[in-house]
Structure formats: C-alpha cells, structure tokens
C-alpha cells in the first residue's frame, strides 16, 4: 500500500448520504456495493454495479481517492495510481446502514439483478 496524495482526502467531510446519489436520483436505480469519495464525501456505486457511479465521479471531478462504504471495510483506492492506499479515519458514518443489504434499495432491484452486474 502507498501513502495518500496531498489534498486527495478530507477526513472532515461527511458522506453525501447512505446510498448512491445518482442511482437514487432515478426511479429504477440500484447498486451492489457503495464507495465514498474521500475528498468530497460523494457516495457512488462500485464498478460491479450497473451504474459504476464512483468511477464516473472520479472521471467528472478528478477526485481520485475513494473508500469502501461497506460495513467492516476501511480500504482506500486511488483511481489515478490504480493502487490501494492507507488513509485516515473518515467522519462517520463510515458505511451504509447494516440493514441495507446489497443489492439495494431492495424495492428497486430487478429479479434478474445478477445478470446485470458488471
């Protein structure tokens, strides 16, 4: 693991919510796992999810470091370096709610959801 880039992580910024912001903005959006931008707190879905919004957030903003937003996971990823990073503890909450099991939100997940994963 490598150290973080200066300015790529702001541990004082809270997460933008408890689910993928872009998926929640549309009626049929859903995700598999969640990622949190370590710079601005944006919550996006992982690359296995249909929307791949965490990667899109990096591409649109240049915010290169994200952290897992799954319970029990505290790893960081730097999109620019394509490398795992060490990082500080972030402002809580540090994961989605425990009762929000993936895929989520449950009422939006299609019956054939496994076929739609990347």
Contact map, one row per residue, 1 for C-alpha under 8 A:
1110000000000000000000000000000000000000000000000000000000000000000000000000000000111100000000000000000000000000000000
1111000000000000000000000000000000000000000000000000000000000000000000000000000000111100000000000000000000000000000000
1111100000000000000000000000000000000000000000000000000000000000000000000000000000001110000000000000000000000000000000
0111110110000000000000000000000000000000000000000000000000000000000000000000000000001110000000000000000000000000000000
0011111110000000000000000000000000000000000000000000000000000000000000000000000000000000000000000000000000000000000000
0001111110000000000000000000000000000000000000000000000000000000000000000000000000000000000000000000000000000000000000
0000111111000000000000000000000000000010000000000000000000000000000000000000000000000000000000000000000000000000000000
0001111111000000000000000000000000000110000000000000000000000011100000000000000000000000000000000000000000000000000000
0001111111100000000000000000000000000110000000000000000000000000100000000000000000000010000000000000000000000000000000
0000001111111000000000000000000000000111000000000000000000000000000000000000000000000000010000000000000000000000000000
0000000011111100000000000000000000000110000000000000000000000000000000000000000000000001111000000000000000000000000000
0000000001111100000000000000000000000000000000000000000000000000000000000000000000000000011000000000000000000000000000
0000000001111110000000000000000000000011100000000000000000000000000000000000000000000000011000000000000000000000000000
0000000000111111000000000000000000000001100000000000000000000000000000000000000000000000011110000000000000000000000000
0000000000001111110000000000000000010001111000000000000000000000000000000000000000000000001111000000000000000000000000
0000000000000111110010000000000000000000111000000000000000000000000000000000000000000000000000000000000000000000000000
0000000000000011111110000000000000000000011000000000000000000000000000000000000000000000000000000000000000000000000000
0000000000000011111100000000000000000000001000000000000000000000000000000000000000000000000000111000000000000000000000
0000000000000000111110110000000001000000001100000000000000000000000000000000000000000000000000010000000000000000000000
0000000000000000111111110000011001000000001110000000100000000000000000000000000000000000000000000000000000000000000000
0000000000000001101111111000000000000000011100000000000000000000000000000000000000000000000000000000000000000000000000
0000000000000000000111111100100000000000000100000000100000000000000000000000000000000000000000000000000000000000000000
0000000000000000001111111111111000000000000010000010000000000000000000000000000000000000000000000000000000000000000000
0000000000000000001111111110110000000000000000000000000000000000000000000000000000000000000000000000000000000000000000
0000000000000000000011111110100000000000000000000000000000000000000000000000000000000000000000000000000000000000000000
0000000000000000000001111111100000000000000000000000000000000000000000000000000000000000000000000000000000000000000000
0000000000000000000000111111100000000000000000000000000000000000000000000000000000000000000000000000000000010000000000
0000000000000000000000100111110000000000000000000000000000000000000000000000000000000000000000000000000000011000000000
0000000000000000000001111111111000000000000000000010000000000000000000000000000000000000000000000000000000010000000000
0000000000000000000100110001111100000000000000001100000000000000000000000000000000000000000000000000001110011000000000
0000000000000000000100100000111111000000000011001110000000000000000000000000000000000000000000000000011110000000000000
0000000000000000000000000000011111000000000011011000000000000000000000000000000000000000000000000000011100000000000010
0000000000000000000000000000001111100000000011011000000000000000000011000000000000000000000000000000011000000000000000
0000000000000000001100000000001111110000001111000000010000000000000111000000000000000000000000010000000000000000000000
0000000000000000000000000000000011111000001111000000010000000000011111000000000000000000000000000000000000000000000000
0000000000000010000000000000000001111100111100000000010000000000011110000000000000000000000000000000000000000000000000
0000000000000000000000000000000000111111111100000000010000000011111000000000000000000000000000000000000000000000000000
0000000111100000000000000000000000011111100000000000000000000010111000000000000000000000010000000000000000000000000000
0000001111101000000000000000000000001111100000000000000000000010110000000000000000000000000000000000000000000000000000
0000000001001110000000000000000000001111110000000000000000000010000000000000000000000000000000000000000000000000000000
0000000000001111000000000000000000011111111000000000000000000000000000000000000000000000000000000000000000000000000000
0000000000000011100010000000000000011001111100000000000000000000000000000000000000000000000000000000000000000000000000
0000000000000011111110000000000001111000111110000000010000000000000010000000000000000000000000000000000000000000000000
0000000000000000001111000000000001111000011111000001111010000000000000000000000000000000000000000000000000000000000000
0000000000000000000100100000001111100000001111101011110000000000000000000000000000000000000000000000000000000000000000
0000000000000000000000000000001111100000000111111011111000000000000000000000000000000000000000000000000000000000000000
0000000000000000000000000000000000000000000011111111111000000000000000000000000000000000000000000000000000000000000001
0000000000000000000000000000000110000000000001111101000000000000000000000000000000000000000000000000000000000000000011
0000000000000000000000000000011110000000000011111111000000000000000000000000000000000000000000000000000000000000000111
0000000000000000000000000000011000000000000000111111000000000000000000000000000000000000000000000000000000000000000111
0000000000000000000000100000101000000000000011101111100000000000000000000000000000000000000000000000000000000000000000
0000000000000000000000000000000000000000000111111111111100000000000000000000000000000000000000000000000000000000000000
0000000000000000000101000000000000000000000111100011111110000000000000000000000000000000000000000000000000000000000000
0000000000000000000000000000000001111000001111100001111111000000010000000000000000000000000000000000000000000000000000
0000000000000000000000000000000000000000000101100001111111100000000000000000001000000000000000000000000000000000000000
0000000000000000000000000000000000000000000000000001111111110000000000000000000000000000000000000000000000000000000000
0000000000000000000000000000000000000000000100000000111111111110000000000000000000000000000000000000000000000000000000
0000000000000000000000000000000000000000000000000000011111111111000000000000001000000000000000000000000000000000000000
0000000000000000000000000000000000000000000000000000001111111110000000000000000000000000000000000000000000000000000000
0000000000000000000000000000000000000000000000000000000111111100000000000000000000000000000000000000000000000000000000
0000000000000000000000000000000000000000000000000000000011111110000000000000000000000000000000000000000000000000000000
0000000000000000000000000000000000000000000000000000000011111111000000000000000000000000000000000000000000000000000000
0000000100000000000000000000000000001111000000000000000011101111100000000000000000000000000000000000000000000000000000
0000000100000000000000000000000000001000000000000000000001000111110000000000011100000000000000000000000000000000000000
0000000110000000000000000000000000001110000000000000000000000011111000000001111000000000000000000000000000000000000000
0000000000000000000000000000000000111110000000000000010000000001111100000001110000000000000000000000000000000000000000
0000000000000000000000000000000000111100000000000000000000000000111110000111100000000000000000000000000000000000000000
0000000000000000000000000000000001110000000000000000000000000000011111001111000000000000000000100000000000000000000000
0000000000000000000000000000000011110000001000000000000000000000001111101100000000000000000001110000000000000000000000
0000000000000000000000000000000011100000000000000000000000000000000111111000000000000000000001110000000000000000000000
0000000000000000000000000000000000000000000000000000000000000000000011111000000000000000000001111100000000000000000000
0000000000000000000000000000000000000000000000000000000000000000000001111100000000000000000000100000000000000000000000
0000000000000000000000000000000000000000000000000000000000000000000111111110000000000000000000000000000000000000000000
0000000000000000000000000000000000000000000000000000000000000000001110011111000000000000000000000000000000000000000000
0000000000000000000000000000000000000000000000000000000000000000001100001111100000011110000000000000000000000000000000
0000000000000000000000000000000000000000000000000000000000000000111100000111110000011110000000000000000000000000000000
0000000000000000000000000000000000000000000000000000000000000000111000000011111001111000000000000000000000000000000000
0000000000000000000000000000000000000000000000000000000000000001110000000001111111111000000000000000000000000000000000
0000000000000000000000000000000000000000000000000000001001000001100000000000111111100000000000000000000000000000000000
0000000000000000000000000000000000000000000000000000000000000001000000000000011111000000000000000000000000000000000000
0000000000000000000000000000000000000000000000000000000000000000000000000000011111100000000000000000000000000000000000
0000000000000000000000000000000000000000000000000000000000000000000000000000111111110000000000000000000000000000000000
1100000000000000000000000000000000000000000000000000000000000000000000000000111011111000000000000000000000000000000000
1100000000000000000000000000000000000000000000000000000000000000000000000011110001111100000000000000000000000000000000
1111000000000000000000000000000000000000000000000000000000000000000000000011110000111110000000000000000000000000000000
1111000000000000000000000000000000000000000000000000000000000000000000000011000000011111000000000000000000000000000000
0011000010000000000000000000000000000000000000000000000000000000000000000011000000001111100000000000000000000000000000
0000000000100000000000000000000000000000000000000000000000000000000000000000000000000111110000000000000000000000000000
0000000000100000000000000000000000000000000000000000000000000000000000000000000000000011111000000000000000000000000000
0000000001111100000000000000000000000100000000000000000000000000000000000000000000000001111101000000000000000000000000
0000000000111110000000000000000000000000000000000000000000000000000000000000000000000000111111000000000000000000000000
0000000000000110000000000000000000000000000000000000000000000000000000000000000000000000011111100000000000000000000000
0000000000000110000000000000000000000000000000000000000000000000000000000000000000000000001111110000000000000000000000
0000000000000010000000000000000000000000000000000000000000000000000011100000000000000000011111110000000000000000000000
0000000000000000010000000000000000000000000000000000000000000000000111110000000000000000000111111000000000000000000000
0000000000000000011000000000000001000000000000000000000000000000000011100000000000000000000011111101000000000000000000
0000000000000000010000000000000000000000000000000000000000000000000000100000000000000000000000111111000000000000000000
0000000000000000000000000000000000000000000000000000000000000000000000100000000000000000000000011111100000000000000000
0000000000000000000000000000000000000000000000000000000000000000000000000000000000000000000000001111100000000000000000
0000000000000000000000000000000000000000000000000000000000000000000000000000000000000000000000011111110110000000000000
0000000000000000000000000000000000000000000000000000000000000000000000000000000000000000000000000111111100000000000000
0000000000000000000000000000001110000000000000000000000000000000000000000000000000000000000000000001111111000000000000
0000000000000000000000000000011110000000000000000000000000000000000000000000000000000000000000000000111111001000000000
0000000000000000000000000000011100000000000000000000000000000000000000000000000000000000000000000001111111111000000000
0000000000000000000000000000011000000000000000000000000000000000000000000000000000000000000000000001011111111000000000
0000000000000000000000000000000000000000000000000000000000000000000000000000000000000000000000000000011111111000000000
0000000000000000000000000000000000000000000000000000000000000000000000000000000000000000000000000000000111111000000000
0000000000000000000000000011110000000000000000000000000000000000000000000000000000000000000000000000000111111100000000
0000000000000000000000000001010000000000000000000000000000000000000000000000000000000000000000000000001111111110100000
0000000000000000000000000000000000000000000000000000000000000000000000000000000000000000000000000000000000011111100000
0000000000000000000000000000000000000000000000000000000000000000000000000000000000000000000000000000000000001111100000
0000000000000000000000000000000000000000000000000000000000000000000000000000000000000000000000000000000000000111111100
0000000000000000000000000000000000000000000000000000000000000000000000000000000000000000000000000000000000001111111110
0000000000000000000000000000000000000000000000000000000000000000000000000000000000000000000000000000000000000001111110
0000000000000000000000000000000000000000000000000000000000000000000000000000000000000000000000000000000000000001111110
0000000000000000000000000000000000000000000000001100000000000000000000000000000000000000000000000000000000000001111111
0000000000000000000000000000000100000000000000011100000000000000000000000000000000000000000000000000000000000000111111
0000000000000000000000000000000000000000000000111100000000000000000000000000000000000000000000000000000000000000000111
